Amino acid sequence: MFHLHGLQSYMGLSGWEAETEPFEDVSKGSVYYEAVMSAGSAGIVQGAGYNRFSPNIYISGIDAQTIISRTLDHVGQENRIFDFSEGDFS
């Protein structure tokens, strides 16, 4: 399982500031509440649609890469996650 909470701690994301909560299925009492809300308000995660995050589903490798890439962009660190050419995999 991809741990957004660990990524939030490592990259220093905190203190989401939004007038409304971006995801209605993440309860305030959950351990990942602040991480999910911070990442949602920063545009790092977009959820499953219809104001839902679906925190208990697995994500694909490309989803994890996208989240990491957006986090690196957000904090201004060099981002080379998608920096490859098609021949790199042969």
DSSP file (Angstrom, degrees, kcal/mol; ACC not computed):
  #  RESIDUE AA STRUCTURE BP1 BP2  ACC     N-H-->O    O-->H-N    N-H-->O    O-->H-N    TCO  KAPPA ALPHA  PHI   PSI    X-CA   Y-CA   Z-CA
    1    1 A M              0   0    0      0, 0.0     2,-0.4     0, 0.0    57,-0.1   0.000 360.0 360.0 360.0 136.8    0.0    0.0    0.0
    2    2 A F        -     0   0    0      1,-0.1     2,-0.9    57,-0.1     3,-0.1  -0.624 360.0-144.2 -76.5 129.3    1.2    3.5   -0.9
    3    3 A H     >  +     0   0    0     -2,-0.4     4,-1.6     1,-0.2     3,-0.2  -0.800  22.7 176.4-104.3  97.2    1.6    5.6    2.3
    4    4 A L  H  > S+     0   0    0     -2,-0.9     4,-2.5     1,-0.2    -1,-0.2   0.817  81.9  61.8 -64.3 -31.5    0.7    9.2    1.6
    5    5 A H  H  > S+     0   0    0      2,-0.2     4,-2.2     1,-0.2    -1,-0.2   0.914 104.1  47.2 -63.3 -43.0    1.3   10.0    5.2
    6    6 A G  H  > S+     0   0    0      2,-0.2     4,-2.5     1,-0.2    -1,-0.2   0.894 112.2  49.8 -65.1 -40.0    4.9    9.0    5.0
    7    7 A L  H  X S+     0   0    0     -4,-1.6     4,-2.5     2,-0.2     6,-0.3   0.891 109.2  52.8 -64.6 -40.1    5.4   11.0    1.8
    8    8 A Q  H  X>S+     0   0    0     -4,-2.5     5,-1.8     2,-0.2     4,-0.9   0.928 111.8  45.0 -61.8 -45.3    3.8   14.0    3.6
    9    9 A S  H  <5S+     0   0    0     -4,-2.2     3,-0.4     1,-0.2    -2,-0.2   0.921 114.8  48.1 -64.8 -44.8    6.2   13.7    6.5
   10   10 A Y  H  <5S+     0   0    0     -4,-2.5    -2,-0.2     1,-0.2    -1,-0.2   0.893 118.1  39.0 -64.4 -42.0    9.2   13.3    4.3
   11   11 A M  H  <5S-     0   0    0     -4,-2.5    -1,-0.2    -5,-0.2    -2,-0.2   0.476 110.3-116.6 -92.4  -2.7    8.5   16.1    2.0
   12   12 A G  T  <5 +     0   0    0     -4,-0.9     2,-0.5    -3,-0.4    -3,-0.2   0.773  54.9 158.4  77.0  26.3    7.2   18.5    4.6
   13   13 A L      < +     0   0    0     -5,-1.8     2,-0.3    -6,-0.3    -1,-0.2  -0.716  18.0 131.0 -81.7 127.9    3.6   18.9    3.4
   14   14 A S        +     0   0    0     -2,-0.5    21,-0.0     1,-0.2    -5,-0.0  -0.986  32.2  50.9-163.7 169.7    1.3   20.0    6.2
   15   15 A G        -     0   0    0     -2,-0.3    -1,-0.2     1,-0.1    20,-0.0   0.967  61.9-151.8  64.5  60.9   -1.4   22.4    7.1
   16   16 A W        -     0   0    0     18,-0.2     2,-0.5    -3,-0.1    -1,-0.1  -0.370   7.2-159.6 -62.9 140.9   -3.9   22.2    4.4
   17   17 A E        +     0   0    0     21,-0.1     2,-0.3    20,-0.1    -1,-0.1  -0.901  32.5 130.3-128.8 102.4   -5.8   25.4    4.0
   18   18 A A        -     0   0    0     -2,-0.5    23,-0.0     1,-0.1     3,-0.0  -0.992  55.6-132.4-148.8 150.3   -9.2   25.1    2.3
   19   19 A E  S    S+     0   0    0     -2,-0.3     2,-0.3     1,-0.1    -1,-0.1   0.824  96.7  30.4 -73.8 -30.5  -12.6   26.4    3.0
   20   20 A T  S    S-     0   0    0     -3,-0.1    -1,-0.1     0, 0.0    -3,-0.0  -0.919  91.0-106.0-126.2 154.8  -14.1   23.0    2.3
   21   21 A E        -     0   0    0     -2,-0.3     3,-0.1     1,-0.1    16,-0.0  -0.659  22.8-145.7 -79.5 129.7  -12.7   19.5    2.6
   22   22 A P  S    S+     0   0    0      0, 0.0     2,-0.5     0, 0.0    -1,-0.1   0.754  84.4  43.1 -69.5 -22.6  -11.9   18.0   -0.8
   23   23 A F    >   -     0   0    0      3,-0.1     3,-0.8     1,-0.1    29,-0.2  -0.969  58.4-169.1-130.9 119.9  -12.8   14.4    0.2
   24   24 A E  T 3  S+     0   0    0     27,-3.1    28,-0.2    -2,-0.5    -1,-0.1   0.614  83.8  63.8 -82.1 -12.2  -15.9   13.5    2.1
   25   25 A D  T 3  S+     0   0    0     26,-0.5     2,-0.6     2,-0.1    -1,-0.2   0.251  81.8  87.5 -98.5  14.7  -15.0    9.9    2.7
   26   26 A V  S <  S-     0   0    0     -3,-0.8     2,-0.1    28,-0.1    -3,-0.1  -0.944  73.8-143.7-112.0 111.4  -11.9   10.7    4.9
   27   27 A S    >   -     0   0    0     -2,-0.6     3,-1.9     1,-0.1     6,-0.2  -0.428  15.9-123.7 -79.5 148.9  -12.9   11.1    8.5
   28   28 A K  T 3  S+     0   0    0      1,-0.3     6,-0.1    -2,-0.1    -1,-0.1   0.737 109.7  58.6 -61.1 -23.6  -11.3   13.6   10.8
   29   29 A G  T 3  S+     0   0    0      4,-0.1    -1,-0.3     3,-0.1     2,-0.1   0.520  82.0 108.7 -85.1  -5.0  -10.3   10.9   13.2
   30   30 A S  S X  S-     0   0    0     -3,-1.9     3,-1.4     1,-0.1     4,-0.3  -0.417  74.7-126.6 -77.3 150.5   -8.3    8.9   10.7
   31   31 A V  T 3  S+     0   0    0      1,-0.3     4,-0.2     2,-0.1     3,-0.2   0.753 110.5  46.1 -65.7 -24.8   -4.5    8.8   11.0
   32   32 A Y  T 3> S+     0   0    0      1,-0.1     4,-2.7     2,-0.1     5,-0.3   0.308  80.2 107.1-101.1   8.2   -4.1    9.9    7.3
   33   33 A Y  H <> S+     0   0    0     -3,-1.4     4,-2.7     1,-0.2     5,-0.2   0.937  82.8  41.3 -54.0 -56.0   -6.6   12.8    7.5
   34   34 A E  H  > S+     0   0    0     -4,-0.3     4,-2.7     1,-0.2     5,-0.2   0.894 115.2  51.7 -63.4 -39.9   -4.1   15.6    7.4
   35   35 A A  H  > S+     0   0    0     -4,-0.2     4,-2.4     2,-0.2    -1,-0.2   0.931 113.5  43.5 -62.1 -46.0   -1.9   14.0    4.8
   36   36 A V  H  X S+     0   0    0     -4,-2.7     4,-2.5     2,-0.2    -2,-0.2   0.922 116.1  46.8 -67.4 -44.5   -4.8   13.3    2.4
   37   37 A M  H  X S+     0   0    0     -4,-2.7     4,-2.6    -5,-0.3     5,-0.2   0.899 113.4  48.9 -66.2 -40.2   -6.3   16.8    2.9
   38   38 A S  H  X S+     0   0    0     -4,-2.7     4,-1.6    -5,-0.2     6,-0.2   0.936 114.4  45.0 -62.8 -46.8   -3.0   18.5    2.5
   39   39 A A  H  <>S+     0   0    0     -4,-2.4     5,-2.3    -5,-0.2     6,-1.3   0.869 114.1  50.3 -66.4 -36.6   -2.2   16.5   -0.7
   40   40 A G  H ><5S+     0   0    0     -4,-2.5     3,-0.9     4,-0.2    -2,-0.2   0.925 111.4  46.0 -67.1 -44.9   -5.7   17.1   -2.0
   41   41 A S  H 3<5S+     0   0    0     -4,-2.6    -1,-0.2     1,-0.2    -2,-0.2   0.769 111.8  53.2 -71.4 -23.5   -5.7   20.9   -1.5
   42   42 A A  T 3<5S-     0   0    0     -4,-1.6    -1,-0.2    -5,-0.2    -2,-0.2   0.533 114.9-116.3 -84.9  -7.2   -2.2   21.1   -3.0
   43   43 A G  T < 5S+     0   0    0     -3,-0.9    -3,-0.2    -4,-0.4    -2,-0.1   0.614  82.8 120.4  83.0  12.0   -3.4   19.3   -6.1
   44   44 A I  S   <S+     0   0    0     -5,-2.3     2,-0.4    -6,-0.2    -4,-0.2   0.874  78.9  27.7 -77.7 -38.8   -1.1   16.3   -5.6
   45   45 A V        -     0   0    0     -6,-1.3    -2,-0.3    -9,-0.2    -1,-0.2  -0.942  58.3-171.9-121.4 148.1   -4.0   13.8   -5.4
   46   46 A Q        -     0   0    0     -2,-0.4     3,-0.5     1,-0.2     5,-0.2   0.483  34.2-140.4-115.7  -7.7   -7.3   14.2   -7.0
   47   47 A G        -     0   0    0      1,-0.2     6,-0.3     6,-0.1    -1,-0.2  -0.247  38.2 -59.3  79.6-168.0   -9.2   11.3   -5.5
   48   48 A A  S    S-     0   0    0      4,-2.8    -1,-0.2     1,-0.3     5,-0.2   0.357  85.2 -96.7 -98.7   3.0  -11.6    8.8   -7.1
   49   49 A G  B >  S+A   52   0A   0      3,-0.8     3,-1.1    -3,-0.5    -1,-0.3  -0.148  98.7  64.8  99.9 161.6  -14.1   11.4   -8.2
   50   50 A Y  T 3  S-     0   0    0      1,-0.3     3,-0.1    -3,-0.1    -3,-0.1   0.860 129.3 -60.5  54.8  41.6  -17.4   12.8   -6.7
   51   51 A N  T 3  S+     0   0    0      1,-0.2   -27,-3.1    -5,-0.2   -26,-0.5   0.783 108.9 126.5  58.4  31.2  -15.5   14.3   -3.7
   52   52 A R  B <   -A   49   0A   0     -3,-1.1    -4,-2.8   -29,-0.2    -3,-0.8  -0.939  42.5-174.8-121.2 142.3  -14.3   10.8   -2.7
   53   53 A F        -     0   0    0     -2,-0.4    -1,-0.1    -6,-0.3    -6,-0.1   0.708  25.5-147.7-101.0 -29.1  -10.7    9.7   -2.0
   54   54 A S    >   -     0   0    0      1,-0.1     3,-1.5     2,-0.1   -28,-0.1   0.984  17.6-173.2  55.4  64.8  -11.4    6.0   -1.5
   55   55 A P  T 3  S+     0   0    0      0, 0.0    -1,-0.1     0, 0.0   -29,-0.0   0.619  72.5  59.8 -66.9 -13.4   -8.6    5.5    1.0
   56   56 A N  T 3  S+     0   0    0      2,-0.1     2,-0.3     0, 0.0    -2,-0.1   0.286  84.8  93.5-101.8  12.0   -8.9    1.8    1.3
   57   57 A I  S <  S-     0   0    0     -3,-1.5     2,-0.2     1,-0.0     0, 0.0  -0.738  76.0-114.6-101.9 154.3   -8.2    0.9   -2.4
   58   58 A Y        -     0   0    0     -2,-0.3     2,-0.3   -57,-0.1    -2,-0.1  -0.548  27.4-145.5 -80.6 149.6   -4.9   -0.1   -3.9
   59   59 A I        -     0   0    0     -2,-0.2   -57,-0.1     1,-0.1     2,-0.1  -0.800  17.4-109.5-113.1 160.2   -3.3    2.2   -6.4
   60   60 A S     >  -     0   0    0     -2,-0.3     4,-2.1     1,-0.1     5,-0.1  -0.284  31.0-105.8 -80.2 169.3   -1.2    1.3   -9.5
   61   61 A G  H  > S+     0   0    0      1,-0.2     4,-2.5     2,-0.2     5,-0.2   0.881 122.3  52.9 -61.6 -39.2    2.5    1.9   -9.8
   62   62 A I  H  > S+     0   0    0      2,-0.2     4,-2.2     1,-0.2    -1,-0.2   0.856 106.5  53.4 -67.9 -33.7    1.8    4.7  -12.3
   63   63 A D  H  > S+     0   0    0      2,-0.2     4,-2.3     1,-0.2    -2,-0.2   0.930 110.1  47.6 -63.1 -44.4   -0.5    6.3   -9.7
   64   64 A A  H  X S+     0   0    0     -4,-2.1     4,-2.5     1,-0.2    -2,-0.2   0.912 111.5  50.3 -62.9 -42.9    2.2    6.2   -7.1
   65   65 A Q  H  X S+     0   0    0     -4,-2.5     4,-2.8     1,-0.2    -1,-0.2   0.899 110.0  50.9 -61.5 -40.5    4.7    7.7   -9.6
   66   66 A T  H  X S+     0   0    0     -4,-2.2     4,-2.7     2,-0.2    -2,-0.2   0.915 110.4  48.4 -64.1 -43.4    2.3   10.5  -10.4
   67   67 A I  H  X S+     0   0    0     -4,-2.3     4,-2.1     2,-0.2    -2,-0.2   0.925 114.2  45.9 -62.7 -44.9    1.8   11.3   -6.7
   68   68 A I  H  X S+     0   0    0     -4,-2.5     4,-2.6     2,-0.2    -2,-0.2   0.916 112.9  50.5 -64.6 -42.9    5.6   11.3   -6.1
   69   69 A S  H  X S+     0   0    0     -4,-2.8     4,-2.3     1,-0.2    -2,-0.2   0.922 111.5  47.0 -60.9 -46.2    6.2   13.4   -9.2
   70   70 A R  H  X S+     0   0    0     -4,-2.7     4,-2.4     2,-0.2    -1,-0.2   0.865 111.4  52.5 -64.8 -35.7    3.5   16.0   -8.2
   71   71 A T  H  X S+     0   0    0     -4,-2.1     4,-2.1     2,-0.2    -2,-0.2   0.934 109.0  48.8 -65.3 -45.7    5.0   16.1   -4.7
   72   72 A L  H  X>S+     0   0    0     -4,-2.6     5,-2.3     1,-0.2     4,-0.7   0.917 113.2  47.7 -59.9 -43.5    8.5   16.8   -6.0
   73   73 A D  H ><5S+     0   0    0     -4,-2.3     3,-0.7     1,-0.2    -1,-0.2   0.912 109.9  53.7 -61.1 -42.4    7.1   19.5   -8.2
   74   74 A H  H 3<5S+     0   0    0     -4,-2.4    -2,-0.2     1,-0.2    -1,-0.2   0.874 113.6  40.3 -62.9 -39.7    5.1   21.0   -5.3
   75   75 A V  H 3<5S-     0   0    0     -4,-2.1    -1,-0.2    -5,-0.1    -2,-0.2   0.439 114.2-114.7 -93.0   0.7    8.2   21.3   -3.0
   76   76 A G  T <<5 +     0   0    0     -3,-0.7     2,-0.2    -4,-0.7    -3,-0.2   0.764  64.7 142.5  78.1  26.0   10.5   22.5   -5.8
   77   77 A Q      < -     0   0    0     -5,-2.3    -1,-0.2    -6,-0.2    -2,-0.1  -0.659  63.8 -81.8 -97.1 157.2   12.8   19.5   -5.9
   78   78 A E        -     0   0    0     -2,-0.2     2,-0.6     1,-0.1    -1,-0.1  -0.321  46.1-157.8 -57.6 132.3   14.3   18.1   -9.1
   79   79 A N        +     0   0    0      1,-0.1     3,-0.1    -7,-0.1    -1,-0.1  -0.927  33.1 148.9-122.3 106.9   11.8   15.7  -10.7
   80   80 A R    >   +     0   0    0     -2,-0.6     3,-1.3     1,-0.1    -1,-0.1   0.107  36.6 114.1-120.9  20.3   13.1   13.1  -13.0
   81   81 A I  T 3  S+     0   0    0      1,-0.3    -1,-0.1   -16,-0.1   -15,-0.1   0.894  89.9  30.1 -61.1 -42.0   10.6   10.4  -12.4
   82   82 A F  T 3  S+     0   0    0     -3,-0.1     2,-1.4     1,-0.1    -1,-0.3   0.134  89.8 116.0-103.8  20.0    9.1   10.6  -15.9
   83   83 A D    <   +     0   0    0     -3,-1.3     2,-0.3     2,-0.0    -1,-0.1  -0.645  48.2 103.2 -92.7  80.8   12.4   11.6  -17.5
   84   84 A F        -     0   0    0     -2,-1.4     2,-0.3     5,-0.0    -3,-0.0  -0.975  59.5-129.5-151.5 160.8   13.1    8.6  -19.8
   85   85 A S    >   -     0   0    0     -2,-0.3     3,-2.1     1,-0.1     4,-0.2  -0.774  34.3-104.1-113.4 164.3   12.9    7.7  -23.4
   86   86 A E  G >  S+     0   0    0     -2,-0.3     3,-1.2     1,-0.3    -1,-0.1   0.807 116.7  61.2 -58.4 -32.5   11.2    4.7  -24.9
   87   87 A G  G >  S+     0   0    0      1,-0.2     3,-1.3     2,-0.1    -1,-0.3   0.620  83.0  81.6 -70.7 -12.3   14.6    3.0  -25.6
   88   88 A D  G <  S+     0   0    0     -3,-2.1    -1,-0.2     1,-0.2    -2,-0.2   0.655  90.8  51.5 -67.2 -14.6   15.4    2.9  -21.9
   89   89 A F  G <         0   0    0     -3,-1.2    -1,-0.2    -4,-0.2    -2,-0.1   0.283 360.0 360.0-107.9   9.8   13.3   -0.2  -21.4
   90   90 A S    <         0   0    0     -3,-1.3    -1,-0.2    -4,-0.0    -2,-0.1   0.482 360.0 360.0 -94.3 360.0   14.6   -2.5  -24.1
